[in-house]
């Protein structure tokens, strides 16, 4: 058994605790790597421009979190937008809290930090939920949290759902989006393909999704929920050919028909107070009928 060193003998517990405490350190940007497979986009938008200007003016007010990795380098866990803003601002170093973390601990921390963003794309939720779920499963598939007083423990997907404020079913539906062709997923992010049909489309085979992309481009149309369900059923039956996909996309969707709606409040000034809605509607229709008759008469007079 080795004797304690002089430092150990004469240092206080406070000194030893302080040595273990996390500290903010200035780390060179050249030594900080982005998190591998980081599922959140670093957008060059107005918010980024504002962050760059703020950093130029007052520096980074909130340190990023990184973990040490091999070769004396560091892996960023939280603060990817701040790191990019520092690069754009021309800084060479970044204030960091260096934290010892396993790969799975870092994944969970990274996902939880980024899910606090105001705007999160469907693809970002999809891949982040999947990464966190897989990390939790590797940690043992169960957590210490309980669903009831008798101590029923949460499943991994329930833990992801609880932390994200989603239902377990919704988390699984988002994860399904990771099976989509990249270009289809981009259409989901842009809003051209809605979330519900996208979930059904994720069950199509890779070649079927490629054919769907071509059909979307040629028809300039995207599938409704009903059409996506139909494609999924044809795919399960082995009958979803490019011709079938195109035929389904060519079907008229109810929401493609033009709709005109008016608020009767816009017409209240033309009626006595307290006029029943039915009377207002009837009068407006009569006025339109009269206008239509006069237009037809005007056209006849012009021809004759």
Residue pairs with C-beta under 8 A, 6 or more apart in sequence:
22 97
22 98
22 99
23 97
23 98
24 63
24 95
24 96
24 97
25 95
25 96
25 97
25 98
26 93
26 94
26 95
26 96
27 66
27 74
27 93
27 94
27 95
27 96
27 98
28 92
28 93
29 83
29 86
29 87
29 91
29 92
29 93
29 94
30 92
31 72
31 73
31 74
32 64
32 66
32 73
32 74
32 75
32 76
32 83
32 94
32 96
33 69
33 73
33 74
33 75
33 76
34 76
34 80
34 83
35 75
35 76
35 77
35 80
35 106
35 110
36 75
37 127
37 131
38 80
38 110
39 111
39 114
39 123
39 124
39 126
39 127
39 128
39 131
40 80
40 114
40 117
40 120
40 124
40 128
41 121
41 124
42 48
42 80
42 81
42 84
48 81
48 84
48 85
48 88
51 81
51 82
51 85
52 85
52 88
52 89
55 82
55 85
55 86
55 89
55 91
56 89
59 95
60 82
60 86
60 91
60 94
60 95
62 79
62 82
63 79
63 94
63 95
63 96
63 97
64 76
64 77
64 78
64 79
64 82
64 83
64 94
64 95
64 96
64 97
65 76
65 77
65 78
65 79
65 96
65 97
65 99
65 109
65 113
66 74
66 75
66 76
66 77
66 79
66 96
66 97
66 98
66 99
67 74
67 75
67 77
67 98
67 99
67 100
67 101
67 106
68 74
68 75
68 98
68 100
69 75
74 96
74 98
75 106
76 83
77 99
77 101
77 106
77 109
77 110
77 113
78 109
78 110
78 113
78 114
79 94
80 114
82 94
83 94
86 94
101 109
103 135
104 135
104 136
104 138
104 139
107 131
107 132
107 135
108 132
108 135
108 136
111 128
111 129
111 131
111 132
112 132
112 163
114 120
114 124
114 128
115 125
115 128
115 163
115 164
121 189
122 174
122 177
122 185
122 188
122 189
122 195
122 198
123 177
123 185
123 186
123 188
123 189
125 164
125 174
126 174
126 175
126 176
126 177
126 178
126 185
127 178
129 160
129 164
129 171
129 174
129 175
130 175
130 178
132 160
132 163
133 156
133 157
133 160
133 171
133 175
136 143
136 156
136 159
136 160
137 156
141 155
141 156
142 153
142 154
142 155
142 156
143 153
143 154
143 156
143 159
144 153
145 153
145 154
145 159
145 162
146 152
146 153
146 154
147 153
147 154
147 158
154 162
155 168
157 168
157 171
157 172
158 168
160 166
160 171
161 167
161 168
161 170
161 171
164 171
166 174
173 195
173 199
176 199
176 202
176 203
177 185
177 188
177 198
177 199
177 202
178 202
179 202
179 203
180 188
180 198
180 201
180 202
180 209
181 206
181 209
181 210
181 213
183 213
184 193
184 198
184 201
184 209
184 212
184 213
185 198
187 193
187 216
187 222
188 194
188 195
188 198
192 222
193 201
193 222
193 223
194 225
196 225
196 228
197 222
197 223
197 224
197 225
197 227
197 228
198 228
199 228
200 225
200 228
200 229
200 231
200 232
201 209
201 212
201 223
201 228
201 231
201 232
203 232
203 235
203 236
204 212
204 231
204 232
204 235
204 240
205 235
208 231
208 235
208 240
208 245
211 241
211 242
211 245
212 223
212 231
212 245
214 242
215 242
215 245
215 246
215 249
216 222
216 249
218 246
219 246
219 249
219 250
221 249
221 250
222 249
223 231
223 248
223 249
224 253
224 255
226 253
227 248
227 249
227 251
227 253
230 248
231 240
231 244
231 245
231 248
234 240
234 244
234 248
264 277
264 280
264 281
267 280
267 284
268 275
268 280
271 279
271 280
271 283
